[in-house]
Amino acid sequence: MDCRYGKVLHVPWRQLIGLFCIALVGLCFWLDSEQNELAEKMLRLHVLANSDSEEDQALKLRVRDQVLTVVEPWLESKPNVTAVEETLRERAPELQQQAETVIREAGYDYPVTVSVENTWFPTRQYDGFSLPAGSYESLRVIIGEGKGHNWWCVVFPPLCLAATTESVSQSAEEAGLTEEDVMLILEDDDEYVIKFKAIELWEQLKHTLDQG
């Protein structure tokens, strides 16, 4: 409606719907881009327990601890996520052997697989930071049937070991995350809380549609 000269300008409703759809598509592309930009700088850790029994969940944590202990020195000199991913792919058989040793010493005979692959994650809150839903490269350790509750964190940047907001921020920035990336995962102010929620909702909707 244009009332500058006392005239009413009627915009066809089809045109309004078209403009709305264009804006919506643009928003979705932007949200995808923002999540992808964050995901490209990270490599997550995903440990799946055999079952939800108390014993299997305790075993999952023992395997997790061993994986983190072995992986940490491997990554100290790695400058970026690409180098980290290459190292973990190459040394996945070693990690598998380490995990198998922990499992056997605990008195179980579960098989275990270790791989680096693209995995969809729901939104996850950790101590001091959060990651929006979406697809991320991850180091996956599957124990037995892999039907128990999972343990998730981030191998690179080494946020699994960061204990405070300050150490999360420092680790993230040293690994190449931008100030905006850090503010997003820390949900530092209202603008980034809204942005985080928008990415979360879009990625969850997209995943639901992909699942059919």
C-alpha positions in Angstrom: 0.0 0.0 0.0 1.5 3.4 -1.0 -0.3 6.4 0.6 2.2 9.1 -0.2 0.0 10.7 -2.8 -3.3 9.7 -1.4 -3.5 6.6 -3.6 -3.7 3.0 -2.6 -1.4 0.6 -4.5 -2.7 -2.9 -4.4 0.0 -5.6 -4.6 -1.4 -8.9 -6.1 -1.5 -11.6 -3.5 0.3 -14.0 -5.8 3.2 -11.6 -5.9 3.2 -11.3 -2.1 3.3 -15.0 -1.7 6.1 -15.2 -4.3 8.1 -12.7 -2.5 7.6 -14.5 0.8 8.7 -17.8 -0.7 11.8 -16.2 -2.1 12.6 -14.7 1.3 12.0 -18.0 3.0 14.2 -20.0 0.6 16.9 -17.4 1.1 16.6 -17.7 4.8 16.9 -21.5 4.6 20.0 -21.3 2.4 21.6 -18.9 4.9 20.8 -21.1 7.9 22.3 -24.1 6.0 25.4 -22.1 5.2 25.8 -21.0 8.8 25.5 -24.6 10.1 27.8 -26.0 7.4 30.4 -23.3 8.1 30.5 -24.3 11.8 30.5 -28.0 11.1 33.4 -27.7 8.6 35.6 -26.6 11.5 34.7 -29.4 13.9 35.1 -33.1 14.3 32.8 -34.7 16.9 33.1 -37.9 19.0 30.2 -40.3 19.1 30.5 -43.4 21.4 27.5 -45.8 21.2 27.0 -48.3 24.0 25.8 -51.9 23.4 22.7 -51.3 25.5 21.2 -49.2 28.3 22.1 -51.7 31.0 24.1 -50.2 33.8 27.1 -52.4 32.9 27.1 -51.5 29.2 26.8 -47.8 30.0 29.8 -48.1 32.4 31.7 -49.9 29.7 30.9 -47.1 27.2 32.5 -44.6 29.5 35.7 -46.7 30.0 36.0 -47.0 26.2 35.4 -43.2 25.9 38.1 -42.5 28.4 40.6 -44.7 26.6 39.8 -43.2 23.2 40.3 -39.6 24.5 43.5 -40.6 26.2 44.9 -42.1 23.0 43.7 -39.4 20.7 44.7 -36.3 22.6 48.5 -36.5 22.0 47.9 -37.4 18.3 46.1 -34.1 17.8 48.4 -31.7 19.6 50.4 -30.6 16.5 47.5 -30.8 14.1 46.7 -27.2 12.8 43.2 -27.8 11.4 40.3 -30.1 11.2 41.4 -31.6 7.9 44.7 -32.8 9.4 42.8 -34.2 12.4 40.4 -36.1 10.2 43.2 -37.6 8.1 45.0 -38.7 11.2 41.9 -40.3 12.7 41.0 -42.1 9.5 44.5 -43.5 9.2 44.7 -44.6 12.8 41.2 -45.8 13.3 42.5 -49.5 13.4 44.7 -48.6 16.3 41.7 -47.0 18.1 39.7 -50.1 17.5 42.4 -52.3 19.0 42.5 -50.0 22.1 38.8 -50.2 22.5 38.8 -53.9 22.1 41.4 -54.2 24.8 39.3 -52.2 27.2 36.3 -54.3 26.4 38.1 -57.7 26.8 39.7 -56.5 30.1 36.3 -55.7 31.4 35.2 -59.3 30.7 33.0 -58.7 27.6 33.4 -60.0 24.0 31.4 -57.3 22.2 32.7 -56.4 18.8 33.6 -52.7 18.2 33.9 -50.6 15.1 35.7 -47.3 14.8 35.2 -45.0 11.8 35.1 -41.4 10.7 31.9 -40.5 9.0 29.3 -37.8 8.4 26.6 -38.1 11.1 23.5 -36.1 11.9 23.2 -34.9 15.5 20.4 -33.3 17.3 21.1 -30.1 19.3 23.4 -30.9 22.1 24.2 -28.9 25.2 27.6 -29.5 26.9 29.2 -27.9 29.9 29.8 -24.3 28.8 28.6 -24.5 25.2 26.0 -25.9 22.8 26.0 -27.1 19.2 23.0 -26.8 16.9 21.5 -29.8 15.2 23.0 -30.7 11.8 25.5 -33.0 10.1 29.0 -33.1 11.3 32.0 -35.3 10.6 32.5 -37.5 13.6 34.7 -40.2 15.1 32.2 -43.0 15.8 32.9 -45.8 18.2 30.1 -48.5 18.2 30.2 -51.1 20.9 28.3 -54.3 20.2 24.9 -53.6 18.9 25.2 -49.9 19.5 21.7 -49.6 20.9 22.4 -47.9 24.1 22.5 -44.2 25.0 25.3 -42.4 23.3 28.1 -40.1 24.5 28.8 -37.1 22.4 31.4 -34.4 22.5 34.0 -32.7 20.2 37.4 -34.0 19.4 38.5 -30.9 17.4 38.6 -28.3 18.8 39.3 -30.3 22.0 36.2 -29.0 23.7 35.6 -32.3 25.6 38.3 -31.3 27.9 37.4 -27.7 28.3 36.1 -27.0 31.7 35.0 -23.4 31.6 33.5 -20.9 29.2 36.9 -19.2 28.9 38.7 -22.4 28.0 36.0 -23.3 25.5 36.4 -19.9 23.9 40.2 -20.2 23.8 40.2 -23.7 22.4 37.7 -22.8 19.7 39.5 -19.7 18.6 42.9 -21.5 18.5 41.3 -24.1 16.2 40.2 -21.5 13.7 36.6 -20.7 14.8 35.7 -17.1 14.2 34.4 -14.8 16.9 30.9 -15.2 15.5 31.2 -19.0 15.6 32.3 -18.8 19.3 29.4 -16.4 20.2 27.0 -18.8 18.5 28.1 -22.0 20.4 28.2 -19.9 23.6 24.8 -18.3 22.8 26.5 -15.1 24.0 23.7 -12.7 23.6 20.1 -12.5 22.4 21.0 -12.1 18.7 23.0 -15.4 18.8 20.4 -17.2 20.9 17.8 -16.4 18.1 20.3 -17.4 15.4 21.1 -20.7 17.2 17.4 -21.5 17.6 16.7 -20.7 13.9 19.5 -23.1 12.8 18.3 -25.7 15.2 14.7 -25.6 14.0 15.6 -25.6 10.3 18.1 -28.5 10.7 15.6 -30.6 12.6 12.9 -29.9 10.1 15.2 -30.8 7.2 16.2 -34.0 9.0 12.6 -35.0 9.6 11.7 -34.4 5.9 14.8 -36.4 4.8 13.7 -39.3 7.0 10.4 -39.4 5.0 
